Amino acid sequence: MIKKLVIVLITILAVQVHAQDRTSSPYSFYGIGSLKFKGTVENRSMGGISMYTDSIHVNLQNPASTVSPNLKMFQGESRPIKFAVGGTYSSVTLKGDGSSDKASTTTFDYFAMTIPMGKFGMTFGLVPYTAVGYKLESIQDEVLTNRFRGEGGLNKVFFDLGYQITNELSFGVDVAYNFGNIQNAAIEYVYGDDGELVQYQTREDNRSDLSGLSVNLGLAYTKLLNRKLQLKTGATYSPKSDIRSKNTRSFSTIIINEFSGQEFVVNTIDADLVADGLHETDLTLPSSVSLGVGLGRPKQWFVGAEYTRQYTSQFGNPVVDIDNSNFIDGSVMSLGGFIIPDYDSFGNYWKRVTYRAGVRFENTGLEINNEKIDEFGISFGAGLPIGGLFSNANIGFEFGNRGTTNENLIKENFFNFQIGLSLNDRWFQKRKYD
């Protein structure tokens, strides 16, 4: 047990060291950033589907998965304690009209623990939910006119409680405390009659500190249709919620080093957001609903499809109003599954490996210059058995793109490498003898 926890802690620390810039997407400029959490490594390797649940993997998308049938190897008396931790390395190529750039980030994605309690199950953990990280420049007639940069994001500390209604049907509730901050800065460059930058420039700095609760409800249903074929379905619903935002704004007179671009602050004036009614505002997080269904043969193969409707048109942030952009309702369509060549093989390790693959099509709900920002991804992965009690190391690869080069926008071609640990242990055992 101690060795497993050491592995988990080392993984978290190694990933978190590089987790300051959690994204490099220019589209994180809008709203509260780019959606960072899209499931565990296992889910993301199958296109993001979340209806598949079992007794040995943590599923953080559907709270009903917190409970599952007891294991036969435990004489049908209990199921294991489950640990999960994961991180991602992302490489992005940004392509604009006649130009391109590259960026990379390494991030911590999630940490969770599930504890069985009879017909109940409890999961708690931490998830970085959205991420802001951009550096943008506006150029007109080969002259730099504006520069924007931002960082931050929204994190979630969550608690799930599930209940096994029957051996086939379970229900769960997820309650999350959302917290974080978003910081952005903007400079509008001023030039003299000679075309040179004037000595003093003005920079606007904004900061929003976010906090609030959100809820997610889930159902999971599993039915053995015959001796070989099993049906799995899942549904989730997240109602609209409000996040409290405490906002500050300041204007600084700065001097910019024309060679290094470094900014030196001369003086700063704080804006009076209280008078404008913008010191404390409510930021609306939109509702969403998903439904997934799949078929498979236990311990051998599974394939499923899932549709998620995101009512992102409900999103609102009274502090930020960006021209030529708005939010419409979005959606995600995912298809994926896995295959295990021989679950009980003792002579060939690779036959016990779980091989996963999937594809997803996403309308993010963001619209800029009347262009929808869509995302596509194709994924592959493997679950590598390690240790006992069905523990495994999971790796995943995703290739895809986001956005478009139409209307002077930017297209992102990304590659994500994900790694995670799914560890199991047994803490509570019934005494057989006194």
N, C-alpha and C positions, 0 to 999 in steps of 0.2 A: 504493500500500500504506500509506504514512504517513498519507494523508488518511483512509483507512478506520479505522486504529487510533485516530486522533484522535477520530473520530465515536464509536467504541466507548467510549473513556475519558470523553468528555463525557457520554454517556448514563449510564454507571455513576455518575459523580459527581453528576449532577443528580438522579438517583433516590435515591441513597444519603443525600443530605442530609436527606431526609424519612423515612428508613427506621427511626427509632428505635422507634416504636410500630407493629409490623408487623401487628397485628390489633386489632379492637375487638369481638371476639365473646365474650359471657359463657360460651360453651361451651368456650373455651380454658382455663377454670378446671380442667377435668378432664384427667387423664392428663398428657401432655407438650405439650399445646396442640393447636390446630387444625392439620390438615394444610395446609401452605402451598403446597408444590410439587405441581402437577397437570399438568405438561408445559410445553412451549414455547408461545408464543403461537399457532403454527400448530396444534398438537395441541388446545389448549384451545378454539380457534375451531371445532373439529369435534367438540365434545362430549367431548373428552379421549381419542379413539381414538389408538392408538399403533402399529398394525400397518402403517401406510403409511410406507414408507422410499424415499428416492431419493438421488441423488448430490450434491444441492445444499443440503439442509436437515439440520440437526442434530436428532436424535431422542434425547432424554435418558431416555426411559422403557424402551427396549429396547436393551441393549448390543450386540446383534447388528447393529443399524443402523449401527454404526461403519464397517462395510465395505459396499461396493456396487459394481456394475459400473463399469468405466472409461467415460469420456465419448467419444462419437464425434468431437466437435470437438477432442479431444486425440489423434486418430488411434488411439483405443482403447488408449493407453499408460498413462494415469493418470487420476486424479480430483482435484478441487480440495481445497485446504486450506479448512476451513469454520470460521467464527466465528459465535457466537450470543450475544446478550445481550438481556435483557428485564426489564420492570418493570410494575407494576400500580397503578392508582388504584382504590380501593374506597370506595363509599358505602353505608352500611348504615342502615336504619331498624329500630329495635328496638321491638317491640310486646309489651306485657304486658297484664295484666288491667286495662283502663281507663287505661293510660298508654302513652306512646311517647317515643322519643328518637332522635337521629340522631348518627352518627359517620362519620368518613372517615379513611383512611390511604393513604399512598403508599409502595410498597415496591420494593426490588430483588429480582428473582425468580431470575435465573440468569446465569451467564457460563460459556461452554464453547468449546473449540477441538478440532477433529478433524484428525488428520494421517494421510494414507494411507501405507501401507508395503507395497506389493505386494499379496499376498493378506491381509495384516493391516491393521488400522486401529486408531488410538489416539485416545481422547477423554479430556480432563481438564477440570475446572472446579470451580465453587463453586455450591452451591444452599442457600439458607435453606429448611430442610425443614418445620419446624413453627414456630408462633408462639403466644406467650402474651401476652395484653393484655386485661385486664378491670378494671372497677371496679364492684363490686356492693354493694348495700345491702339489709339485711333490716329490714322494718318490721312491727310488730305493734301493732294498736290505735292507729295513727297515731303510733307512737313508734319512733324509730330504735334498733334493738337490736344490729345487727352491721354491720360494713363490711369488705369484702375487696377487695384489689387485687393484681394480678400482672403480671409482664412477663418477657420473655426468649424462649427457644425453642432449637431444635436446628438446627444447620447441618451441611452435608455437603461435604467436599472429596472428589471422586471421581476414579477412574481406570478407564476402560473399555478393554478389549482385545478386538477382534473378529477372526474368521478366516473367510475365504470358502472354505467347504468345496467347493462347486461354484458355477457361475454362478447357480444358483437358490437355494441354501441357505447360510445363514451362522449362525455361533454366536458369542456374546459373553459376557464376564464383567465385571461391574462390582464394584469394591471401593471402599468409601467409609469414610472416617474421619469419625465423627460427633462433634461437639463443641458446647458451648454451656452455658447456665445458665438456670435457672428461679428466679425470686424471687417470693415472695408474702408478704403481710402481712394480719393479721386483728386486728380490734378488737371486743371485746364490751363494749358501753357499759353503764355502771353509773350509776344515778340515785339521788338521795337521796329522803327521805320527802316532800320538797316538789315532786318531779317534775323537779328540775333536775339536770343532769349534775354528778357529783361532780368535785372539782378534778383528781384524778389518775385516769387511765385506764391500762389495760394493753394493749400491742400485742405480738403474737407475730409474729416475722419468721423465715421459712425460706428457705434457699438451697440449691439442688442444682447442683453443677458436673458436667456430663455429658461422657463420652468413651468411645469404643469403635468397633469395626469392624462393618460389615455387608456382605453380599454379595447380588448380584442376577444371575441367569443368564437368558440370552435366546436365542431362536431366531427367525429370519426366513426365510420361504420365498416366492419370487416365481416365478410360472409364466405364460408367455404361452400362453393356451388356443387362440387363433387369431390372425389378423392384426390384430384389433381389440380383443380382450378379454383382460384380464390379471387373474390371481388373486394376491392378497397375503394372507399369513397371518403371525401373530406370536404368540409365547408367552413368558411370563416367569415365573420362580419366585424368590421371595426367602425363604430359610430363616429360621427364628427366630434372633434374635441377642440377646446381652446387652450392655447399656451400663453402664459403671461410673459410679456416682453418689456423689460426695463431698458430704455433707450437713452443714449447720450450722443451729442454731436458737437464737434468743435471745428474751428477754422484756424489754421496755422499759417503764418508767413514763413516761407522757407527759402533757402538758397540751395540750388542744385549744382553739384559739381559736374560740369559738362563732359568730363572725361570718364568718371566712374559712375555717374548717375546718382551718387549718394546725396541724401537730403539732410540739410541742417536746419533745425527749427530756430527761428528768431524769436517769435512770440506766438502765443495761442490764446484764442478767445472762445469761451464755451457758449454755445447757442442756448437760448431759453426755450426748451421744448415743453416746459410746463405751461407757458403762455399759449402755446399752439395746441395743447392737449395731446402731445405725443410723447410725454415722458414715460408713461406706462400705457401700453396698448395690449389688445388681445389679438393673437395671431391664430388663425383658424387652420387646423389640420383636417384635411378632407376625409370623408368616410370611404370605405372600400368593401367589396364583397368578392369572394372567390368560391369556385366549385371545381372539384377534381374527381376523376374516376379512373380506375385502372384495373387490369387483370394480370394474374400471374400464377406461377406454381411456387408454393412456399419453398424457400431455400434454393431455388434454381433460377427463376427469371421473373421479371415484372416489367410492364409497360403501362404508362398512364398519360393522361392529358389533363390540363388545368387551364381555366380561364379566370382572370381577375379583372374586375371593373373598378377603376379608381376615379372617384368623383372629384378630380383635381380642380374643376371649375369652382369648387367651394373655397379654395385656398384664398386667404386674404391677409395682407400685411399693410396696414395704413401708413407705415413709415416709409416704405419703398414703393414708388410708382414709376415704372420704367416705360418709356415710350416704345411703341412698336412691338410690345410683347404682352401676352396674356396667357392665362391658363384655361384649358378646356378639359373635358373628361378624357381620361386615358384608359388604357387597357394593356393586359399582358396575356399572350397565349403561349403556353409551354407544353412541350412533348418530350418525354424521356423515359428511361428505364435502366435496368441492369440485368446482368447474367452472371451466374456462378457455375463454372464448368462442373465441379464435383465438390460439394460442400464437405463431404466426409473423407476426402482423399488424405491419406497419410504419407504416401510416397511422392506426391508431386505438390509442392507448395503453391505453384502458380494456378493449379486447378481450384484451390480454395480462395483465390483472390476474387473480389467482387469487381466486375468491369462495368462502368457506367457511361452513358452517353445521353445527350439531349440537345434540344434546340428551343429558342424562344424568340418571339416577336413582340416588341413593346412600343406602344405609343405613350411617350412619357407624360403627355398632357401639356407640355410647354409648346407655345406657338410664338415664333419670332418672325417679324416681317411677313406674316401670313404663311410661313412655312412651318409645318409640323416637325418637331424634333423626335424622330423615331430611333429605336435601338434594336439591333439584331445581334444574337450571340449563338454560337454553336460550341458545345462543351463535351469534354471527355474526362474520365477519372477512373481511379482504382482505389479499392479498400484493401489494404495490406494487413493480414492477420499478424498480431504481435501479442506475446504473452498468453495468459489464460483468460477464461470467461468471455471469450469473443471480443476482446479488445482489438482495436485496429488503428492503423495510421492511414489517413485518407489524403490523396492528392488529386488535384483537379486542374484542368487546362481549359481556358475559354478564349475563343477568338471572335471578334465582332467589330461592329462599328456603330457610331452614334452621330446624328446630325446630318448636315448637307452643306455643300459649297454654294448652293443657290442663294441669291440675294446677299452676297458677300458674307455668308456665314462660314462656319468651320466644321469640317468633318473629322471625327476622331476614329482612327483605327486602333483598337486596343487588343492587348494580350494580357490575360490574367493567369497567374499561377497561384493556386491555393493549396495550403497544407493545413491539416488539422489532426487532432487526436480524439478518438472516441474510446474512452476507458471505462471498464466495468469492474465492480467489486461487490462483495456481499458482506454487509455489516450485521444484519439481523438474522439469526437462525433459531428455529424452534428447538428447544432442548428435547432430546429423545429419551434420556435417562436421568434420573435424579441421583 
